[in-house]
Amino acid sequence: ASQPRLIAVTMIDEPARGEHFGGQVAAPVFARVMRDATRLLDIPPDDIAPLLPQNEQFLTRVHTADLPPVIRP
């Protein structure tokens, strides 16, 4: 993020089912929490166009129809 507004730490105490690597246990939880937090706080994604190959420009569009509605308190 070029202008970070959030920080989060995800720690799983005694993970179940034999999974114990961060990518298997903590990363999915972190991703869901941060995805929802950025959506609720209206934090837009960084401009990723410079990171994409030139023939993949169609990937820069956000398809908002695929996103669940934002519910505000």
N, C-alpha and C positions, 0 to 999 in steps of 0.2 A: 504494500500500500504506500502510495506516495505521501499521503497525509493521514496517518493512522489516528483513529479516534477511540478505538477500543483495545483492550488487552484482556486476554483470558488464559487461564491455565486449567487444564483438564487432568485430574488425577483419579485413577480408578484403584480403589483399595480391594485387594483380593478378587481379581477378575475370575469369572466363572468359565466353565467349559474348557479349561486348559489353555486358553488364549492368554498370552501375557506380553505380547509386543505392542508398543504404542500405536503402530499403524493398524493393528487389528482391533484394539479395544478403545483407546482414548481418541484417536483421530476421527472416527465417525461421530462421536459425541461432540467434539470440538467443532466439526464442520456444521452440524445441525444447529448448534447454539449460535455460532457466529453468523450463519446464513440468516437465521431468523432475526437476530439482533440488528444486522445491517439493514434488513428490510424494514423492521419496525422503526428504526431511526432515520430512514430515508438516506442512507449512505450509498451513493452511487459507486459502481465499480470503476477502477482505474481504466484509462484508455488502453485497451490491449492491442489495438491495431498495429502499432510498431513491432509487436512481438510475433505477429502472424506472418506466414509466408505470403507473398503478394497474390498468389492464386487462390488464397483462402479468405478473401475479404468478406465473403458472405457470412462468415462465422461471427463477425463483429456485431451483428444485429441481435437484439434481445427480443425473444418471443414472449411477450407478456401474457399471452393467452395461456401459456403453459404454466404460469406461476399461480399459486393459490392466492386468494384475496388477502390483503393486509387488514387486520382487525386492530383498531386502535381503542385504547381504554377511554 
